[in-house]
Amino acid sequence: MEDQVVDLGNRLRRRTESEYTRSVNIARRTAEVLRIVVSSSKKPTAVDLIKEVKGVGRELHKQQPLAFAVGSIVRRVVKFIRDEQQNEAMHNEAAAKEKEQNEEASDKESVDVDVDVESTKDDAIASAVQCSAVQ
């Protein structure tokens, strides 16, 4: 991973190959390198991953400050990471609410059953009292 970042930086700095003089090619190669960085990252959180991507972007930008495509691709990748983090947070929140609602529903069912048992006990006691009063 580090070798590919250094290699791209060197090629951007030298600009000897025609492939690294066009913005489209620079953007494509930058995206490929960032994909490798993201997929091989051992950072578990989005914040750490964003820091790592921005660091690679800074390193590439130092090599060729006029390659604006590098900054654009880095910003897009960071946006994708943030969007994914937000989607995951919303999904986790929805799952937590659903779990909470299921627990509340099961608690209500158990309360209803307890109330029915209590009312049955009261009815039985009342019936027993009536029977004993009649006799």
C-alpha positions in Angstrom: 0.0 0.0 0.0 2.7 2.5 1.0 4.7 1.6 -2.1 1.8 2.4 -4.3 1.3 5.8 -2.7 5.0 6.6 -3.0 5.0 5.4 -6.6 2.0 7.5 -7.6 3.6 10.5 -5.8 6.9 10.1 -7.7 5.1 9.8 -11.0 3.0 12.9 -10.3 6.1 14.8 -9.3 8.1 13.9 -12.4 5.1 14.1 -14.8 7.3 12.3 -17.4 4.6 9.8 -18.5 1.7 11.2 -20.5 -0.6 9.1 -18.4 0.1 11.4 -15.4 -0.4 14.7 -17.2 -4.2 14.4 -17.8 -6.6 15.0 -14.9 -8.8 12.0 -15.8 -5.9 9.6 -15.5 -4.6 11.2 -12.3 -8.1 11.0 -10.8 -8.5 7.3 -11.8 -5.1 6.3 -10.4 -5.7 8.3 -7.2 -9.0 6.6 -6.7 -7.4 3.2 -7.2 -4.7 4.0 -4.6 -7.3 5.2 -2.1 -9.4 2.1 -2.7 -6.4 0.0 -1.7 -5.7 2.3 1.3 -9.3 1.9 2.5 -9.6 -1.8 1.9 -6.3 -2.6 3.6 -6.8 -0.2 6.5 -6.7 -1.7 10.0 -8.5 1.3 11.4 -11.9 0.3 12.8 -13.6 3.7 13.0 -14.6 6.1 10.2 -12.7 9.0 11.9 -9.4 7.1 11.8 -10.1 6.0 8.2 -10.8 9.6 7.2 -7.5 10.7 8.8 -5.6 8.0 6.9 -7.2 9.0 3.5 -6.6 12.7 4.1 -3.0 11.9 5.0 -2.5 10.0 1.7 -4.1 12.9 -0.1 -1.7 15.4 1.6 1.2 13.3 0.6 0.1 13.1 -3.0 -0.7 16.8 -3.1 2.9 17.7 -1.9 4.3 15.8 -4.8 2.2 17.7 -7.4 0.3 20.7 -6.0 -1.2 21.5 -9.4 -2.9 18.1 -9.7 -6.3 19.3 -8.5 -7.9 15.9 -9.3 -6.1 14.4 -6.3 -7.9 16.8 -3.9 -11.2 16.2 -5.6 -11.0 12.5 -5.4 -9.9 12.6 -1.7 -12.9 14.8 -0.9 -15.2 12.4 -2.6 -13.8 9.4 -0.8 -14.1 11.1 2.5 -17.7 12.0 1.7 -18.4 8.3 0.9 -16.9 7.3 4.2 -19.0 9.8 6.1 -22.2 8.8 4.2 -21.5 5.2 5.0 -20.9 6.0 8.7 -24.2 8.0 8.8 -26.1 5.1 7.1 -24.7 2.6 9.6 -25.6 4.9 12.5 -29.2 5.2 11.2 -29.4 1.5 10.7 -28.1 0.8 14.3 -30.6 3.3 15.7 -33.5 1.8 13.8 -32.5 -1.7 15.0 -32.2 -0.4 18.6 -35.7 1.2 18.4 -37.2 -2.0 17.0 -35.6 -4.1 19.7 -36.9 -1.6 22.4 -40.4 -1.8 20.9 -40.3 -5.6 20.9 -39.2 -5.6 24.5 -42.0 -3.2 25.4 -44.6 -5.3 23.6 -43.4 -8.5 25.4 -43.5 -6.6 28.7 -47.1 -5.5 28.0 -48.2 -9.1 27.2 -46.7 -10.3 30.4 -48.4 -7.6 32.4 -51.8 -8.4 30.8 -51.3 -12.1 31.7 -50.5 -11.1 35.3 -53.6 -8.9 35.5 -55.7 -11.7 34.1 -54.3 -14.1 36.8 -54.9 -11.6 39.5 -58.5 -10.9 38.4 -59.1 -14.7 38.2 -57.8 -15.1 41.8 -60.1 -12.2 42.9 -63.0 -13.8 41.2 -62.2 -17.2 42.8 -61.9 -15.6 46.3 -65.2 -13.7 45.8 -66.9 -16.9 44.6 -65.6 -18.7 47.6 -66.7 -16.0 50.0 -70.2 -16.1 48.4 -70.4 -19.8 48.7 -69.4 -19.8 52.3 -71.9 -17.0 53.1 -74.7 -18.9 51.5 -74.0 -22.1 53.5 
